[in-house]
Amino acid sequence: MAGIGGKLGIFGELLAFLMHRKKWWLAPILILLVLLSLLIVLTEGSAVAPFIYTLF
């Protein structure tokens, strides 16, 4: 299990933690956080940004 964490960095460590501790309920929360952060980063400099802010 330690081989997964060493090769992929922090994401591998997180995956190893989820597999070892059986904390699968954390996976949807983490996926949602990653998607929201990607949305914010990708629309930061575009003309769509004012419309994205209305969602929050």
N, CA, C and O atoms as CSV, one atom per row, in Angstrom:
chain,resi,resn,atom,element,x,y,z
A,1,MET,N,N,0.822,-1.196,0.000
A,1,MET,CA,C,0.000,0.000,0.000
A,1,MET,C,C,0.869,1.264,0.000
A,1,MET,O,O,0.466,2.291,-0.546
A,2,ALA,N,N,2.053,1.193,0.607
A,2,ALA,CA,C,2.912,2.368,0.666
A,2,ALA,C,C,3.459,2.725,-0.713
A,2,ALA,O,O,3.833,3.875,-0.944
A,3,GLY,N,N,3.512,1.760,-1.635
A,3,GLY,CA,C,4.003,2.028,-2.979
A,3,GLY,C,C,3.116,2.991,-3.737
A,3,GLY,O,O,3.606,3.795,-4.530
A,4,ILE,N,N,1.820,2.918,-3.505
A,4,ILE,CA,C,0.889,3.829,-4.182
A,4,ILE,C,C,1.149,5.258,-3.722
A,4,ILE,O,O,1.199,6.175,-4.542
A,5,GLY,N,N,1.315,5.452,-2.419
A,5,GLY,CA,C,1.508,6.784,-1.883
A,5,GLY,C,C,2.813,7.417,-2.321
A,5,GLY,O,O,2.871,8.627,-2.540
A,6,GLY,N,N,3.856,6.622,-2.452
A,6,GLY,CA,C,5.159,7.166,-2.815
A,6,GLY,C,C,5.243,7.621,-4.261
A,6,GLY,O,O,5.940,8.590,-4.561
A,7,LYS,N,N,4.547,6.942,-5.162
A,7,LYS,CA,C,4.665,7.240,-6.584
A,7,LYS,C,C,3.813,8.436,-7.005
A,7,LYS,O,O,4.205,9.193,-7.893
A,8,LEU,N,N,2.677,8.608,-6.387
A,8,LEU,CA,C,1.745,9.639,-6.842
A,8,LEU,C,C,1.702,10.881,-5.957
A,8,LEU,O,O,0.886,11.771,-6.197
A,9,GLY,N,N,2.542,10.962,-4.964
A,9,GLY,CA,C,2.584,12.140,-4.116
A,9,GLY,C,C,1.393,12.213,-3.181
A,9,GLY,O,O,0.959,11.207,-2.619
A,10,ILE,N,N,0.874,13.414,-3.024
A,10,ILE,CA,C,-0.193,13.631,-2.053
A,10,ILE,C,C,-1.490,12.932,-2.449
A,10,ILE,O,O,-2.244,12.486,-1.584
A,11,PHE,N,N,-1.753,12.835,-3.750
A,11,PHE,CA,C,-2.965,12.145,-4.184
A,11,PHE,C,C,-2.872,10.644,-3.922
A,11,PHE,O,O,-3.864,10.000,-3.581
A,12,GLY,N,N,-1.694,10.108,-4.082
A,12,GLY,CA,C,-1.482,8.702,-3.764
A,12,GLY,C,C,-1.607,8.433,-2.276
A,12,GLY,O,O,-2.159,7.414,-1.862
A,13,GLU,N,N,-1.090,9.357,-1.476
A,13,GLU,CA,C,-1.230,9.218,-0.028
A,13,GLU,C,C,-2.699,9.253,0.377
A,13,GLU,O,O,-3.134,8.485,1.234
A,14,LEU,N,N,-3.455,10.146,-0.243
A,14,LEU,CA,C,-4.883,10.244,0.058
A,14,LEU,C,C,-5.609,8.978,-0.370
A,14,LEU,O,O,-6.462,8.479,0.364
A,15,LEU,N,N,-5.289,8.460,-1.527
A,15,LEU,CA,C,-5.899,7.227,-2.004
A,15,LEU,C,C,-5.542,6.059,-1.087
A,15,LEU,O,O,-6.400,5.234,-0.771
A,16,ALA,N,N,-4.296,5.986,-0.664
A,16,ALA,CA,C,-3.868,4.928,0.245
A,16,ALA,C,C,-4.597,5.038,1.577
A,16,ALA,O,O,-4.982,4.025,2.161
A,17,PHE,N,N,-4.789,6.264,2.061
A,17,PHE,CA,C,-5.527,6.465,3.306
A,17,PHE,C,C,-6.967,5.995,3.168
A,17,PHE,O,O,-7.491,5.304,4.042
A,18,LEU,N,N,-7.608,6.376,2.058
A,18,LEU,CA,C,-9.000,5.974,1.849
A,18,LEU,C,C,-9.131,4.457,1.757
A,18,LEU,O,O,-10.082,3.878,2.282
A,19,MET,N,N,-8.181,3.819,1.093
A,19,MET,CA,C,-8.250,2.370,0.942
A,19,MET,C,C,-7.965,1.660,2.261
A,19,MET,O,O,-8.625,0.677,2.599
A,20,HIS,N,N,-6.992,2.155,2.995
A,20,HIS,CA,C,-6.593,1.497,4.231
A,20,HIS,C,C,-7.631,1.684,5.339
A,20,HIS,O,O,-7.957,0.735,6.052
A,21,ARG,N,N,-8.145,2.896,5.483
A,21,ARG,CA,C,-9.081,3.198,6.568
A,21,ARG,C,C,-10.545,2.976,6.191
A,21,ARG,O,O,-11.433,3.105,7.033
A,22,LYS,N,N,-10.792,2.643,4.931
A,22,LYS,CA,C,-12.159,2.416,4.432
A,22,LYS,C,C,-13.056,3.638,4.653
A,22,LYS,O,O,-14.191,3.517,5.115
A,23,LYS,N,N,-12.535,4.789,4.322
A,23,LYS,CA,C,-13.264,6.061,4.460
A,23,LYS,C,C,-13.799,6.502,3.097
A,23,LYS,O,O,-13.519,7.612,2.644
A,24,TRP,N,N,-14.565,5.634,2.452
A,24,TRP,CA,C,-15.044,5.915,1.103
A,24,TRP,C,C,-16.053,7.047,1.060
A,24,TRP,O,O,-16.284,7.612,-0.009
A,25,TRP,N,N,-16.666,7.400,2.188
A,25,TRP,CA,C,-17.623,8.499,2.191
A,25,TRP,C,C,-16.920,9.839,1.990
A,25,TRP,O,O,-17.579,10.834,1.689
A,26,LEU,N,N,-15.606,9.886,2.147
A,26,LEU,CA,C,-14.860,11.121,1.910
A,26,LEU,C,C,-14.623,11.378,0.420
A,26,LEU,O,O,-14.399,12.523,0.025
A,27,ALA,N,N,-14.668,10.355,-0.397
A,27,ALA,CA,C,-14.354,10.491,-1.817
A,27,ALA,C,C,-15.283,11.480,-2.541
A,27,ALA,O,O,-14.771,12.332,-3.268
A,28,PRO,N,N,-16.613,11.420,-2.388
A,28,PRO,CA,C,-17.451,12.400,-3.090
A,28,PRO,C,C,-17.206,13.839,-2.642
A,28,PRO,O,O,-17.302,14.768,-3.444
A,29,ILE,N,N,-16.893,14.019,-1.377
A,29,ILE,CA,C,-16.604,15.363,-0.871
A,29,ILE,C,C,-15.333,15.897,-1.518
A,29,ILE,O,O,-15.284,17.050,-1.946
A,30,LEU,N,N,-14.315,15.062,-1.587
A,30,LEU,CA,C,-13.053,15.488,-2.185
A,30,LEU,C,C,-13.190,15.747,-3.677
A,30,LEU,O,O,-12.596,16.689,-4.202
A,31,ILE,N,N,-13.965,14.920,-4.360
A,31,ILE,CA,C,-14.182,15.118,-5.801
A,31,ILE,C,C,-14.908,16.441,-6.036
A,31,ILE,O,O,-14.565,17.185,-6.954
A,32,LEU,N,N,-15.903,16.730,-5.213
A,32,LEU,CA,C,-16.640,17.986,-5.350
A,32,LEU,C,C,-15.733,19.187,-5.094
A,32,LEU,O,O,-15.819,20.186,-5.809
A,33,LEU,N,N,-14.879,19.105,-4.100
A,33,LEU,CA,C,-13.946,20.201,-3.815
A,33,LEU,C,C,-12.968,20.422,-4.972
A,33,LEU,O,O,-12.656,21.561,-5.317
A,34,VAL,N,N,-12.491,19.335,-5.563
A,34,VAL,CA,C,-11.573,19.458,-6.701
A,34,VAL,C,C,-12.283,20.077,-7.897
A,34,VAL,O,O,-11.717,20.937,-8.572
A,35,LEU,N,N,-13.504,19.657,-8.168
A,35,LEU,CA,C,-14.250,20.216,-9.301
A,35,LEU,C,C,-14.560,21.694,-9.104
A,35,LEU,O,O,-14.444,22.482,-10.043
A,36,LEU,N,N,-14.954,22.078,-7.894
A,36,LEU,CA,C,-15.220,23.492,-7.634
A,36,LEU,C,C,-13.958,24.334,-7.743
A,36,LEU,O,O,-13.999,25.449,-8.262
A,37,SER,N,N,-12.843,23.812,-7.260
A,37,SER,CA,C,-11.601,24.572,-7.371
A,37,SER,C,C,-11.159,24.706,-8.826
A,37,SER,O,O,-10.653,25.755,-9.224
A,38,LEU,N,N,-11.346,23.652,-9.622
A,38,LEU,CA,C,-11.031,23.755,-11.051
A,38,LEU,C,C,-11.932,24.771,-11.750
A,38,LEU,O,O,-11.472,25.516,-12.615
A,39,LEU,N,N,-13.194,24.804,-11.386
A,39,LEU,CA,C,-14.118,25.775,-11.956
A,39,LEU,C,C,-13.676,27.196,-11.647
A,39,LEU,O,O,-13.712,28.067,-12.517
A,40,ILE,N,N,-13.265,27.427,-10.423
A,40,ILE,CA,C,-12.817,28.772,-10.035
A,40,ILE,C,C,-11.537,29.153,-10.750
A,40,ILE,O,O,-11.404,30.285,-11.217
A,41,VAL,N,N,-10.593,28.231,-10.846
A,41,VAL,CA,C,-9.315,28.531,-11.496
A,41,VAL,C,C,-9.496,28.762,-12.993
A,41,VAL,O,O,-8.904,29.685,-13.553
A,42,LEU,N,N,-10.303,27.940,-13.639
A,42,LEU,CA,C,-10.459,28.052,-15.087
A,42,LEU,C,C,-11.276,29.264,-15.514
A,42,LEU,O,O,-11.082,29.765,-16.622
A,43,THR,N,N,-12.173,29.745,-14.683
A,43,THR,CA,C,-13.010,30.886,-15.064
A,43,THR,C,C,-12.530,32.188,-14.436
A,43,THR,O,O,-13.221,33.204,-14.515
A,44,GLU,N,N,-11.375,32.169,-13.824
A,44,GLU,CA,C,-10.884,33.352,-13.126
A,44,GLU,C,C,-10.683,34.546,-14.054
A,44,GLU,O,O,-11.051,35.667,-13.704
A,45,GLY,N,N,-10.121,34.328,-15.196
A,45,GLY,CA,C,-9.799,35.444,-16.075
A,45,GLY,C,C,-10.727,35.574,-17.268
A,45,GLY,O,O,-10.402,36.288,-18.216
A,46,SER,N,N,-11.854,34.916,-17.250
A,46,SER,CA,C,-12.707,34.949,-18.430
A,46,SER,C,C,-13.905,35.873,-18.227
A,46,SER,O,O,-14.123,36.407,-17.139
A,47,ALA,N,N,-14.668,36.047,-19.292
A,47,ALA,CA,C,-15.859,36.885,-19.231
A,47,ALA,C,C,-17.013,36.182,-18.533
A,47,ALA,O,O,-18.037,36.800,-18.244
A,48,VAL,N,N,-16.849,34.889,-18.261
A,48,VAL,CA,C,-17.904,34.115,-17.607
A,48,VAL,C,C,-17.870,34.299,-16.092
A,48,VAL,O,O,-18.829,33.938,-15.410
A,49,ALA,N,N,-16.795,34.847,-15.560
A,49,ALA,CA,C,-16.604,34.959,-14.119
A,49,ALA,C,C,-17.766,35.641,-13.388
A,49,ALA,O,O,-18.177,35.137,-12.343
A,50,PRO,N,N,-18.318,36.757,-13.877
A,50,PRO,CA,C,-19.435,37.359,-13.137
A,50,PRO,C,C,-20.657,36.448,-13.030
A,50,PRO,O,O,-21.414,36.544,-12.064
A,51,PHE,N,N,-20.852,35.580,-13.997
A,51,PHE,CA,C,-21.991,34.672,-13.949
A,51,PHE,C,C,-21.736,33.499,-13.010
A,51,PHE,O,O,-22.671,32.964,-12.414
A,52,ILE,N,N,-20.477,33.099,-12.876
A,52,ILE,CA,C,-20.123,32.012,-11.959
A,52,ILE,C,C,-20.333,32.474,-10.527
A,52,ILE,O,O,-20.798,31.698,-9.692
A,53,TYR,N,N,-20.000,33.726,-10.227
A,53,TYR,CA,C,-20.134,34.217,-8.865
A,53,TYR,C,C,-21.570,34.245,-8.391
A,53,TYR,O,O,-21.817,34.183,-7.187
A,54,THR,N,N,-22.521,34.335,-9.299
A,54,THR,CA,C,-23.921,34.334,-8.891
A,54,THR,C,C,-24.366,32.952,-8.394
A,54,THR,O,O,-25.371,32.839,-7.693
A,55,LEU,N,N,-23.619,31.904,-8.758
A,55,LEU,CA,C,-23.966,30.569,-8.276
A,55,LEU,C,C,-23.643,30.396,-6.806
A,55,LEU,O,O,-24.241,29.558,-6.131
A,56,PHE,N,N,-22.707,31.177,-6.307
A,56,PHE,CA,C,-22.300,31.049,-4.908
A,56,PHE,C,C,-22.913,32.183,-4.144
A,56,PHE,O,O,-22.714,32.291,-2.934
